[in-house]
Amino acid sequence: MALWAEVFGKPMSEEHWRWKLKGRPTPVDNLGIAVSTDDRPVFQIGGIPCGFRLNGAERLAMVAVDAMTAPGFRRRGLLTEVTSDLFRRWQEAGVALVLGLPNEQWGSRARALGWHPLFPLAWLIRPLRPEALLARRLHVPRLARLDVLARVWNGIWDQRPAGQRDVAVRELLRPGPELDLLWHAGRESFTTSLVHDRSWVEWRYFAAPGRRYRVLLAERAGAPVGYAAYRVREGGGRAFGCIAEVFAPRHDPTTVRRLVTEAVARLRIERVEGIATLAVPGTSAYRILRRAGFLFSRGAFTVECVTLDRSLAVETLGDPASWHLAGGDFDVV
């Protein structure tokens, strides 16, 4: 916890660390740690064990997270040495793929460790209370009272197409068998995806400490056809919404639109200033979000992978249209 605070400048609770890095079953140790002579951790890299589906077969993958080095121990080769050893142990244990969002601090080490860039994962922002955003940006507090701007702006984007009316949405208060039914029904529509079954959704959205996600379940004629997960982030005197994921079979964009519409409506009730989400440019989900008013951006990550199973060709993984990928697959939302 002290290393995290030292490197990232913000606290992490032990409960959150244990949920994130020890909350999922794994056949191999998922942590690489270096310690100083006084047994103080000075480097850590972890992996979140996940099922990974490619061309109809399920394998084991790790989502790499939390590579961090104490300032006084940087440029000593810890990132290269510890990560190389960890990846070797994962490979020996049958881990097929490492997925992650390496940042610029990896530098040339990213390529040396086998990371290959796949495609961008971009932030999209939809303002819900533009008057509040303008008041803060222009330092004119009275602008925040002009809620007519919000009514006009949201009225432009909140039109619900007729095709969405046969999809009912309700909040899922606890994870149930409908999530497994949904995953098994929808998985064949994607060539590549992490396994988003009941156990994964339960861990990711229902068990996350300190982050109250709400999960919406979409149903058509009583059968589950999709889900969405979102939460409210508060800080600095403001509240902002975040949609972590929208999942539905590829051939059912109507359900994706319906879930986005419902999440936006519920976050409007929460009086958040806006909503942030992540999507891969050029995909159906990205286009749906743009048509729902997610017009602004604050940059993008680059999704990268390390293929520990040498039979996996990076070229087969680099087509974003073949993936189901969401911000919730990583630890950035």
C-alpha positions in Angstrom: 0.0 0.0 0.0 2.9 2.4 0.8 4.5 1.6 -2.6 1.3 2.4 -4.4 0.8 5.7 -2.6 4.5 6.6 -3.3 4.3 5.9 -7.0 0.8 7.0 -7.9 0.3 9.8 -5.3 -3.0 8.4 -4.0 -4.0 5.7 -1.5 -5.1 2.1 -2.2 -6.8 0.1 0.6 -5.7 -3.4 1.4 -9.2 -4.6 0.7 -9.0 -3.2 -2.8 -5.6 -4.7 -3.4 -6.8 -8.2 -2.3 -9.9 -7.9 -4.4 -8.0 -6.9 -7.5 -4.9 -9.1 -7.3 -6.1 -12.1 -5.1 -9.8 -12.1 -5.8 -9.7 -14.5 -8.8 -8.6 -18.2 -9.0 -5.3 -18.7 -10.7 -3.1 -21.8 -11.4 0.1 -19.8 -11.1 1.3 -17.0 -8.9 0.1 -13.8 -10.5 2.5 -11.4 -8.8 6.1 -10.3 -9.4 7.6 -8.4 -6.5 11.1 -7.1 -5.8 12.1 -6.2 -2.3 15.0 -4.1 -0.8 17.5 -5.5 1.7 15.1 -4.4 4.5 12.3 -6.5 2.9 10.4 -3.4 1.7 8.6 -3.9 -1.6 10.2 -1.6 -4.2 8.7 -3.1 -7.4 5.5 -4.8 -8.3 3.7 -6.0 -11.4 0.5 -8.1 -11.2 -1.9 -10.0 -13.5 -5.6 -10.5 -13.2 -6.3 -14.1 -14.3 -9.1 -14.3 -16.9 -10.6 -16.7 -19.3 -9.8 -15.8 -22.9 -11.9 -16.9 -25.9 -10.4 -17.0 -29.4 -11.9 -18.7 -32.4 -14.2 -20.8 -30.2 -11.6 -22.1 -27.8 -11.1 -20.8 -24.3 -7.6 -20.3 -22.8 -6.1 -18.6 -19.8 -5.0 -15.0 -20.0 -3.6 -12.4 -17.7 -4.5 -8.7 -17.7 -1.3 -6.9 -16.6 -1.8 -4.2 -14.0 0.0 -2.1 -11.4 3.6 -2.1 -12.7 5.3 0.3 -10.2 8.8 1.0 -9.1 9.8 3.0 -6.0 11.5 6.3 -7.2 14.8 5.4 -5.6 15.0 2.1 -7.4 14.3 3.1 -11.0 16.6 2.5 -13.9 18.1 -0.6 -12.2 16.4 -3.1 -14.5 13.7 -4.2 -12.1 10.9 -3.9 -14.6 12.8 -6.0 -17.2 14.1 -8.7 -14.7 10.9 -9.2 -12.6 8.5 -9.0 -15.5 10.5 -11.4 -17.7 10.6 -13.9 -14.9 6.9 -13.5 -14.3 6.0 -13.9 -17.9 8.2 -17.1 -18.1 6.4 -18.6 -15.2 3.0 -17.8 -16.7 4.0 -19.3 -20.0 5.1 -22.5 -18.3 1.8 -22.7 -16.5 -0.2 -22.4 -19.8 -1.1 -18.8 -19.8 -1.6 -18.0 -23.5 -1.8 -14.2 -23.6 -1.1 -11.1 -21.6 -3.3 -8.1 -22.3 -2.7 -4.7 -21.0 -2.4 -0.9 -21.4 1.3 -0.2 -21.0 2.0 3.5 -20.5 4.8 5.7 -21.8 6.9 5.0 -18.6 7.6 1.5 -20.0 9.6 3.1 -22.8 11.7 0.8 -24.9 11.2 -2.0 -22.3 7.7 -2.6 -23.6 9.0 -3.9 -26.9 11.9 -5.8 -25.3 9.4 -7.6 -23.1 7.3 -8.7 -26.1 4.4 -6.2 -26.0 2.7 -5.6 -29.4 0.3 -2.7 -29.9 -3.1 -3.8 -31.2 -5.5 -0.8 -31.4 -6.6 2.3 -29.4 -9.2 2.3 -26.7 -10.5 5.8 -26.6 -12.3 7.9 -24.0 -15.7 9.2 -25.0 -17.5 11.9 -23.0 -21.1 12.9 -23.0 -22.0 16.1 -21.1 -25.3 15.8 -19.2 -25.2 19.2 -17.5 -23.3 21.5 -19.9 -24.2 24.5 -17.8 -22.2 23.1 -14.8 -19.2 22.3 -17.1 -19.3 25.8 -18.5 -19.6 27.4 -15.1 -16.5 25.6 -13.9 -14.5 26.2 -17.1 -15.3 29.9 -17.3 -15.2 30.4 -13.5 -18.8 31.9 -13.6 -20.8 30.0 -10.9 -24.1 31.5 -11.9 -24.0 29.7 -15.2 -24.7 26.5 -13.4 -28.2 27.6 -12.8 -29.1 27.8 -16.5 -30.5 24.2 -16.6 -32.3 25.1 -19.9 -29.0 24.2 -21.6 -29.2 20.7 -20.2 -32.8 20.3 -21.3 -32.0 21.4 -24.9 -28.8 19.4 -25.1 -30.2 16.2 -23.8 -33.4 16.5 -25.8 -31.3 16.3 -28.9 -29.7 13.0 -28.0 -32.3 11.2 -25.9 -34.7 10.2 -28.7 -35.4 6.4 -28.4 -35.8 4.6 -31.7 -38.9 2.4 -32.0 -36.8 -0.8 -32.2 -35.7 -0.5 -28.6 -39.3 -0.8 -27.2 -39.3 -4.6 -27.2 -36.2 -4.7 -24.9 -37.0 -4.3 -21.2 -34.2 -3.2 -18.8 -34.1 -3.8 -15.1 -31.4 -3.4 -12.4 -29.8 -6.7 -11.5 -29.4 -6.7 -7.7 -27.3 -9.8 -7.5 -25.5 -11.9 -10.0 -27.6 -14.9 -11.2 -27.8 -17.7 -13.8 -29.0 -15.2 -16.4 -25.5 -14.0 -16.8 -24.2 -17.4 -17.7 -27.1 -17.8 -20.1 -26.3 -14.5 -21.7 -22.6 -15.3 -22.1 -23.2 -18.7 -23.6 -25.7 -17.2 -26.0 -23.6 -14.3 -27.1 -20.0 -15.6 -27.0 -20.2 -17.2 -30.5 -20.8 -13.7 -32.1 -17.3 -12.6 -31.1 -14.1 -14.1 -32.4 -12.1 -12.7 -29.5 -13.1 -11.7 -25.9 -12.3 -12.2 -22.3 -14.8 -14.6 -20.8 -17.6 -12.5 -19.3 -19.6 -15.2 -17.5 -21.4 -14.9 -14.2 -18.2 -15.4 -12.1 -16.4 -12.6 -13.9 -19.3 -10.1 -13.7 -19.7 -11.0 -10.0 -16.1 -10.3 -9.2 -15.7 -7.2 -11.5 -18.9 -5.3 -10.7 -20.6 -6.7 -7.6 -17.6 -7.4 -5.4 -15.4 -4.4 -6.1 -14.8 -2.6 -2.8 -15.4 1.1 -2.6 -16.9 1.2 -6.1 -20.6 0.8 -6.3 -21.4 -0.4 -9.8 -25.0 -0.8 -10.9 -25.6 -3.6 -13.4 -28.5 -3.3 -15.8 -30.0 -6.5 -17.4 -31.7 -6.3 -20.8 -34.3 -8.8 -21.6 -36.4 -9.6 -24.7 -39.5 -11.7 -24.2 -38.1 -12.7 -20.8 -34.8 -13.9 -22.1 -31.5 -12.1 -21.2 -30.0 -10.3 -24.2 -27.4 -7.9 -22.7 -26.1 -6.1 -19.6 -24.4 -2.8 -18.8 -22.4 -1.7 -15.8 -22.0 1.9 -14.6 -21.1 3.8 -11.5 -20.9 7.4 -10.2 -17.6 8.9 -9.3 -17.5 11.8 -6.9 -14.7 14.1 -6.0 -13.6 17.7 -6.1 -17.2 18.8 -5.5 -18.6 17.2 -8.6 -20.1 13.9 -9.7 -19.4 12.2 -13.0 -20.8 9.0 -14.4 -18.8 6.1 -15.9 -20.1 3.3 -18.1 -17.7 0.5 -17.6 -19.2 -2.0 -20.1 -22.1 -2.7 -22.4 -22.3 -6.3 -23.5 -24.7 -7.8 -26.1 -24.2 -10.2 -29.0 -22.6 -8.6 -32.0 -25.7 -9.1 -34.1 -27.9 -7.1 -31.6 -27.0 -3.4 -31.7 -30.6 -2.6 -30.7 -29.9 -4.0 -27.2 -26.6 -2.0 -27.0 -28.5 1.2 -27.9 -31.2 0.4 -25.4 -28.7 -0.2 -22.5 -26.8 3.0 -23.3 -30.1 4.9 -23.4 -31.1 3.5 -20.0 -27.7 4.1 -18.4 -27.8 7.7 -19.5 -31.3 8.2 -18.2 -30.4 6.8 -14.8 -27.3 8.8 -14.6 -29.3 12.0 -15.4 -31.4 11.2 -12.3 -28.2 11.1 -10.3 -27.4 14.7 -11.4 -23.9 13.9 -12.7 -22.2 16.5 -14.9 -21.4 14.0 -17.6 -20.6 10.4 -18.5 -17.3 8.9 -19.5 -16.8 5.5 -21.2 -14.2 3.7 -23.3 -14.6 2.2 -26.8 -12.5 1.1 -29.7 -12.8 3.5 -32.6 -14.3 2.0 -35.7 -16.4 -0.6 -33.9 -20.2 -0.9 -33.7 -20.2 0.1 -30.0 -18.1 3.2 -30.8 -20.6 4.3 -33.5 -23.6 3.7 -31.2 -22.0 5.8 -28.4 -21.3 8.6 -30.8 -24.9 8.6 -32.0 -25.9 8.8 -28.3 -24.1 12.0 -27.7 -20.7 10.8 -26.6 -18.9 13.3 -28.8 -15.9 14.5 -26.8 -12.7 12.7 -25.9 -9.8 13.1 -23.4 -7.4 10.8 -25.2 -6.9 7.1 -25.6 -5.0 4.1 -24.4 -3.3 1.6 -26.7 -4.4 -2.0 -26.1 -1.3 -4.2 -26.3 -0.6 -7.9 -25.9 2.2 -10.4 -25.2 1.6 -13.8 -26.9 3.0 -16.4 -24.5 1.6 -19.1 -26.7 3.7 -18.7 -29.8 1.0 -20.3 -32.0 -1.1 -17.1 -31.5 -0.5 -14.7 -34.3 -0.6 -11.0 -33.3 -2.2 -10.3 -36.8 -5.3 -12.4 -35.8 -5.7 -10.3 -32.6 -5.3 -6.9 -34.2 -8.7 -6.6 -35.8 -10.8 -4.6 -33.4 -14.1 -5.6 -35.1 -13.5 -9.2 -34.0 -13.3 -8.3 -30.3 -15.7 -7.6 -27.5 -13.6 -5.2 -25.5 -14.6 -2.6 -22.9 -13.0 -0.4 -20.3 -14.2 -2.8 -17.6 -11.8 -5.4 -19.0 -9.0 -3.3 -17.4 -8.6 -1.4 -14.1 -9.0 2.1 -15.5 -12.7 2.5 -14.8 
